[in-house]
Amino acid sequence: MMNTMVKSKVVHAESFFESFMELKRELEKAATRFQRTMGISVDQYAILHHILENPGKLTSATVADSRGISRAAVSRGISQLIRRGYVVQSYQSSDRRVRPLSLTPSGEQLEITCLDALREAAKTMSGVQLDSNGSALTVGQLTQMLAAVTSKEDPAEAEE
């Protein structure tokens, strides 16, 4: 009896791992699609959104700390957003090391456009018919929902 229980746990673990890897592939496809469509990465969008919610109050260090992203990655993302004209850094006269961040009008517009795309993706995912009647979503169900978004024709591929 004990051997059967151990075997069923192993099969369950393998099944979970396969589902997890499929979910990972769908997440990567969604992130790639987002970047192609919006012109910025998902991490850069997270930075934009966070700055929009806290204009003039955040520095790159506070963004990194609050988002759980490394300070180096946030600095790179912010530098790219500044170069592209979406974010500005101002200097405080009392301490030139502190440089609060704000969005430019084009940064605000991009954030709105990205948020609309995410809402549309959520709407698509909400319409997926799932295999189970349980209240908690499984990894497989999340994968099905995300696949509905990533299976839409990629705008970048349609142009080629």
N, C-alpha and C positions, 0 to 999 in steps of 0.2 A: 504494500500500500504506500509506504513512504517513497519508494522508487517512482511510482506513478505520479505522486505529487511533485517531486523534483522535476520529472520530465515535463509535466504540464507548465511549470514555472519557466523552464528553459524555452519551451515553444512560445510561451507568452512573451518572454523577453526578446526572442528573435523577431516575433511579429511586431512588437513595439518598436524595435530598432529599425525594421524595414519601414514602418509607418513614419517614424521620426525622420529617416533619410528622405522619404518622399516629400514630407512636409518641408524639410530644409531646401530641397530642389525647387519646390513651388515658391518658397519665400525668396530664394535667390532670383528666380525668374520675375517675380513681382517687383523686386528692388531694381533689377535691370530695366524692366519696362518703365517703371517710374522715372528712372534717371534719363532714359531716352526721350520720354514724353515731356518731362518737366525741365530737363537740362541741368538738374541738380540731383545730388544723391539723397537718399532717405535721411542720412545723418545731417546733411546740410539743411534739409527741410526741418528737421527737429530743432536745429539751431535757430533758423528763421522764426519758427513758431514760438519758441521760448522767448526770443527777443521781442516779438510782437506782444506777447503777454506781459512783458516787463520792460517797456521802453526806457532807455536811459538809466536803468538800475543794474544792469548786468555787465560783468566783465567776462573775458574768455575763461578765467578761472572759475567764476561762479556758474557759468554755463556747464563747464566740464563736471564740476562737483554735483550739480543738481540733476544732470542727465546720465551720470555714470559712464561718461565717455572720457577717454584719456585727455589730459590737457594738451598734449601734442596734436592729437587728432582734431580737437576743437580749434586749436590755433590754426592748423592747416585749413580747416573748413571755413573759419571766419576770414582768413586771408583771401581765399578764393571768392567768397561772397563779397568782400570789400572790392577786390579787383574787378568783379563783374558789376559793381555798382548797386548791390542789393543791401549792403550794410555800411554804416559809417561808425567810426570811433571818434569820440570827442575826448578832450583832455580836461581834467580838473585842474584848476589853477593851484590848488593846495598840494596836490601830489600827482606829478606827471606820469607816474607808473600806473595809476588808475585810469583806465580808458573805457568809460561806459559805452555800450553798444546801442544803436537804434537802427531801424530799417529806413531805407530811402523809400520814396513813393513807388519805385519799380519793385523794391523788395516786398513792400506791403501787397502790391498787386500779385506778385509771384506766389506769396504765401496764400492768398485767397484762391488763386488758380489751383494750387496744390491741394488745398483743403477741399475744394469742390471735387477734384479727381478722387480723393480719398473717400469722400461721401458717396460718390458714384460707385466706387469699388465695394464699399460696405453694403450698398443697396443691392448690387449684383450678388454678393455673397449671401445676403439675407434671403434671396430668392431661390437658393439651391435646396432641392428636396433631399433631405438626409435619410440615411438607412435606418435610423433608430428613433425610438420614441422617448428616450431618456432626456433628462433635463441638462445634464452635464455634457459638454462637447468632448468627443474623443479626438485623438490626434488624426485619425482617419477622416473624421467629419470636417475638421479644420482644413485638412488637405483638400477635400472635395470642394469646400467653399472657396479656398484660394485658387484652386485650379479653374474655377468658373471665371475668375478675373484674368488669370494669366493665359487662358486659352483664347481670349478675344484676340483679333488680329492686331499685331503690334504696328502702330502707325509708322515707325521707322522702317519696318520690313515692307509695308505696303508701298512706300515711296520708291523702293529699289526695283 
